[in-house]
Amino acid sequence: MELEQTVIEIPNGPEVNYLIGSKGAGINALQDATGTRIQIQRTHEVPPGALVRTVVIWGAEPQRAHCAQLIHSKVHECQQRDQARVNSGSPGNPPPQQDQTVIEIPNGPAVNYLIGGKGAGINALQEATGTRIQIQRTHEVPPGAMLRSVTIWGGEAQRLHCAQMIQQKVHECQQRDQSRVASQPRGMGAFGGIGGMPFHGFGPSSMPMLGGHMQETVIEIPNGPEVNYLIGKQGAGINALQDATGTRIQIQRTHEVPPGAMMRSVKIWGGSAQRQYCAQLIQTKVMECQQRDQARVNGAGGGMAGAHHFAPPHAMGGMAGGMNSFGGMAVFGGYQVAPGQQAQDTTMIEIPNGPEVNYLIGKQGAGINALQDATGTRIQIQRTHEVPPGAVTRTVTIWGGDPQRLHCAQMIHQKVIECQQRDQARVNGSGMAEAQQQAPPQAYEQLQQHHLQQQQVMYAK
């Protein structure tokens, strides 16, 4: 039975979090008290600048009406609480008419240094100066911007004092980072001088300050596993590179990369010698990642005969031209496929765009890795942002020899059937034995027929 629904609107401000409560406690309490189901419009679904946010309520008519009344009551409570804070002169909530000052700080490590752990730094500044501070949020900062705005509300003397303290904190952060770089041995960084280029001429007088007119170099790396390999666990890799070279590095973010793009840009700020050295280290790390993945393909194990279809990583182009050359090879997530081999050594199949995808990938990629190891192939599942809205299937691309690709496709379809049988068993409330006696879903039969047609075309060639 389909439940009826009521749609109401609430202000798109602090009322939203007040309604949800800590870890969803508020919204859960409302649902329990009214016997309804509530869904608040998510942040990414709200148009930029919208003043209201929709709330959908499912349930019987009296319960929905009761729930809507309680929600409006919670909104009123939140607004009264905030108004009381303003009237009491709390430094964290200035009157709307209060004057403001806008300053700029470097859009780098100084931001987190200023905020502090769990906001402790910014809270301490507000309490010490009797002001309210708001730092420009990440999604509001234009891509590649070197500066981030900070707005300060309060009296004129308080705002001036606060601005001075913020600049002092920024200077402390830069001095801290400078001391870390200065402590590195000459000619050696975190990578022991990889690249053969001595690390010299770096000191306080030669380091361009963040927020000044720093020169930049833009290089490109494959948009595949090399990205995570370069970043490292919790950013350890990129931080080590910055410390070793005295530069600042910014990798193009996922949402900024065009769908299907094979490359991702990396910006490097710093002195000329430091930028060149950093670019060399990055290219070395990229080659390390590709050699690691190639070694996995070539390593011992069953079904690895298809590994010879992948060309080994080629040395990348020289430093001239921003190091954007990759020897004319098409890069596929860390493996390089020779131009003439891509079509004949690739099979594309489709799987349902549902729970089967996660079932196939497995926890932390364990499922897809096991399939690749068992069949000697490389598998790439179409990413979520590449799938058209409302699509019922998702493309899976397989690279390898003919027998390996066929074996891999069969195993993938078997995994799809397993997932569907598991879900069907859950619906029926019975064990897997009963589910295994059921015929495969019609969607899978269509996919299987499609794959058989692909095989016939492949072997007819």
N, C-alpha and C positions, 0 to 999 in steps of 0.2 A: 504494500500500500504506500502510495507516494504522499509524503507529508506536505501540508500546505505551509507556505512561508510568508513572513512579513519582512519588508526591507525598511530600515530606518537609517537616519544619518546622524553622526556625531561629529563634533569639531575634530579636525585633523591636527591635533596638538597633544599636549601632555595628558589630555583626557583618555587617549587611546591606551597608554601604558597603565594609567590608573585603573582603567576598566579591566585590563588583562590581569594585572596583579603580578606579584613575584612568582616566576615560573608557572604562570597560568592559573594561579590559585584563585584570583578574582573571577575569571570567566568560568572556571570549573564550579565555583560556589553558586554562581548565577544559574548555571545549567542544572545543578542538583536541586536548587530551591524551586525552580519553575518547571522542571521536567521538559525542557526544550533543548534544542541544539543551536549553538550560536557560532557564526563565522564572521570575523571582522576582515574587511578588505585589507589585503596585504600591501606592504609598503610599495613594492615594485608595480602594483596594479593601480596605484593612485596617481593621477596625472600631476605633473610638476606644478607646484603652486596651488594645488587644490586646497580649499579651506575646510572641506568636510570629507568624511570617510564613511562608506556604507557598512551597515551591519545587517546580516541576514539571520533571521530567526525561524527555525522549523519547529512545528508542534501543533497541538490543537489550538483553536482560536482563543479560549480563555487563558491558556498558558502563554501564548504568544503576547497577548495584551499585557499580562502581568509582567512578563520579562521585559517588554519595551518600557514599561513604567519604571522598573528597577534600573534599567540602563540609564534612562534620563535622570533618575535620582542620583546615580553614581557620577554622572557628568556634572551635575549641579554641585555635588560634594567637592569634586576636584577643583571646580572654579572658585568655590568659596574658600577652599584651603589656600589656593594661590593668591586670592585677593587679600586674605588675612596676612599672608607673608609680606605682601607689598605694603599694607597699612602699618605693619609693625616695624617697617624700616629695615628688614633683613637685608644684609649686604648682598646676598645672592640673588635678590629679586628687586631690582630698582623700579621706580615708577615708570610708566611708559613714556612720560614726557622728559625723563632725565637725559641730560646731554651725553654724547658718546664721542669716543676717539677711536679711529681706525689706524692701526699700524700694521706693518708687514714683517714676517719672520721667514727665514729660509725654509723651503718645503723639503725638509730632510729629517735627519735624526733629532734636530732641535725641537721638532713638534712633540715627539714622544717624551723627550727630556723635560719639556715644559709641562706637559700634562701630568707626568709621573704615574707611578703604579696605582691603578684603580682611581685615577683622578686626584691623587693626594697632592700633587704639585700645584695644580690649578686651584684646588680648594684652599690651599695654604696662602696662595697669592691673593685670593679674594678676601679671605679673612684678615690678612695683614694690611690690606689697602682699603677695605670697605667698598670694593667695587664688584661689578659682575663682569666676567670675561667670557667671550664666546670665540672659539677658534673655528675658522672655516673648515667645514667637513670635507672628507676625502672626495666624495662624489661631486662636490661643488667646485673643486679645483680643476681648471682646464688641464688636459693631458700635457705633460712636459713642462708645466709651470714651475718656475724656480722659487716662487714666493707664495706664502699663504697669509691671508689677512686675519687679524685678530681685532675684535671689537670690544671696547671697554666702556662700560656705563658707570656713572658716578659723578661726584663733584669734580670741579676742575683740578683742584690740588690732588685729590685722590687718583684721578685718571693719569695725571702727570707722574705721580709716584709709581703707579702700577706699570706704566709704559717703561719707566726706567728699570724697574725690577725685571720685567720681561726681557729687555735687551741684555741685562746682566746675566740672566739665565741662559740666553742664547750664546753669549760670550763664554760662559762656563762650559757649555756643551762643546763648542768649537775647540776650546783649550784642552778639554779631555780627549777629544779625538786626535788633536794634534800631538799630544803627549804619547798616545798609543802608536802613532805612525813614527814619531821620533825615536821610540824605543826599539824599532826594528833594526837589525844589523845592516850596515851598508853592503849593498850587493846581494842581500838575501832578503826574501820576503817569506810569507807563509808557505810558499811553494819552492823554497830553496833555489831561487834564481832560474826557474824554468824559462826557456826561451833564449837563453844565452845573452840576454841584454842586462848589463850592469844597472843596478838601481842607484842612481846618483843624482846630485844636484837638487835634493829635496830637503826643504827646511822651512821654517816659519816665513822667511823672506820670499821664498819661491812658490809657496802654496797659495793658489787663488782662494779667497774666502767664499763660502757659500753665500749666495745672495748678491755677490758682485758680478762682474762681467767675466764669467768663466767660459773658456772655450770648450767645445764639445766635439767628440768624434762619434759617429753613428756607424755601427757595423750590424751585420745580420747573422743569425744563427738558425739552424733548422728548427721548425716549430714542432718538436717532438719530445722524446725523453731527454734530449740534451738540455732542455729548459730546466727541468727539475734537478738534473744532475749538476747544473751550474749553480742553481740557487742553494742546494744542499738542505739538510735537515734543519728546519726552523731558521732558514736563512744563513746557516753557518758558512756555506760555501761562498756566497756573495759577500758576506762580511769579511771573510778572510782575504778575498781578492781586493776589497777596498782598503783593508789595513795594509796589505802587502805592497800596494801601488800608490797609496795616497790619493786615490781618485774617488769619485762618487759614480755609482753604476745604477742605471734604471732600465729594467727589462720591460718591454711592451707588455701590458697586462692582457689577460685572456679576452676580456670583453672589447678590447681595442683592436684585436686581430681580426681581419676580415674572415668570414667563414671559408674554410678550405684553403687558407693561405699556407704555403709550405715553409715560409720564413717568418721570423720574428725579430724586430729591431731591438738593438741594445745601445743605449746612450751612455757615453763615458765623459765625465767632466773632470778637468784637472789641467796640469801643465802638459806641454806637448810631449815630453819624454815619458811622463807618467801615463798619459793616455795610450801612447804607442805600446808601452810595456804591458799595460792592462789588456789591450786588444790581443796581444800575442798570447797572454796567459788564458784568455777566454777561448781563443781558437784551439789552444792545446787541450783545454778541458773538454771541448766539443769532440776532438779527436779521441780523447781517452774514453768518452762515453760510447762513441761508435765502435771503437776497438773492443770494448767490453762486451757490447751487444753482439758484435760479430763473432767473438770468441764463444759466446753462449750458443750461437747457431752452429758453429763448427765443432763444438765439443762432443764428447762421446755420448752415445745414447741411441735408443731405437728410433728408426724413422728419420734419420738426419740426412738422408741422401739428397733431399731437396735443397740443402744449404748452399750448394754450389751455384744456384741461380742468383745469389746475391753477390754483387761486386763488393770487394773490400773497400773500406773508407779510403778515399783519395786525399792526398795532401791538399789543403785549401790554398787558395790564391795568396799571393804575397801581400805585403802591407799596403802597396799602392792601391788606390781606388777604394779605400775603406774596407778592404778584405771581404768584399761581397761575392767573390768568385768561389764556386765549389766544383770546379773542374767539369762543368757541363753535365753533372749527374743530377737526376731528380731524387730528392731526399724524401723518404717515407718513414717518418718517426724514428730516425736513427739508423735505418738501413738504406743503402743507396742502390737503386735499381738502374741498370744500364738502360739508355733510352730505347734500344731495340728490343728489350726483354719485357717491358712493362705489360704489353697486351697479352703475349702468349703465356706468361707465367702468373697470371692473375685470374682468380675466380671470384665473382660477386654473387652472393646469395642474399636472401631476405629472411628476416625473422620477425615475429610479431613485436610491435613497439609497445611492450608492456612489461610485466614482471619477469618475462623470459630473459630480458636484457641483463638485469642484475643477477639473475640465476646463472647465466652464462659467464658473466665476468667473475663472479665469486667474491668472497671477502678479500679486500685489498688486492684484487686482481688475481687471486690464487687459481680460480677456475680457468681463466683465459691463458694464464701461464702454463698450466698443466696441459691444456690442449696443444699449445705451441710446442711444448717439450715432447709430447707423445707423438706428434705428427711431423715434426721438423718443418713447420710452416711459420709464417708470421701472420697474425690476425689483427685486423683493425675494424672496430665497430664504429659505425657512424655516430658522431657525437651529438649530444642533445640539442645544441644550438644549431646544428646543421639539418635537423629533421624538420620538415615543413609542419606548421601547426595542424593538428588533427590527423597526421599521417598514422596509418594503422600498422605499417611495417617499417623496419629499419635495415639499412644495408650493412652487410658484413663483407669485407674484402679479405681474400686469402692469397698470400704469395707463397710460391714454392713449386716443386716439380708436380707433374700431372697426377701421379698416384698419391702423393702426399696431400695435394689439394682436395682430391676426391675423398680420401679418408677423413680429412679434417671436416669437410662439409657434412659427411654422414654423421660424424660425432656431434657436430653442432646441432643438427636436426634431432638427434637422439636426446640431447640435453633439453631442447625445446619441449619434446614430448614429455620428458621426466617432469619438467616444471608444470606443464599443463595437467598432467595426471595428479601431481601433488596437490595443486589447487582444486582440482575437481574432487579429490578425496576429502579435502577440508570442507567443501560445500556439502557433500553428501554425508559428512559426519562418520565416514567409515574408514577402514584402513586402506593401505596402498594395494593390498591384494585385490580388492574389489575394483579399485581404480584402474589396475593394469588390464582388467578384462574389457574395459571400455574401448571403443574404436577411437582412433586419433581424431582430434577436433577437425572440422572442415577447413579451418584456416591453415592448419598444418598440411593437410592433403594438397591444398592448392600450392603451398610453398614447395612441397616435395615434387609435384608435377613440374613446377617451374624449374627446379634444380635439375630434374632429369632432362628437360629440354636443353638446359645449358650444357649438360654433359654431351648430348648428342651433337650439338653444334661444335663443341670443343674438339671431339674426336673425329668429326667429319672433315675437319681441316687437315 
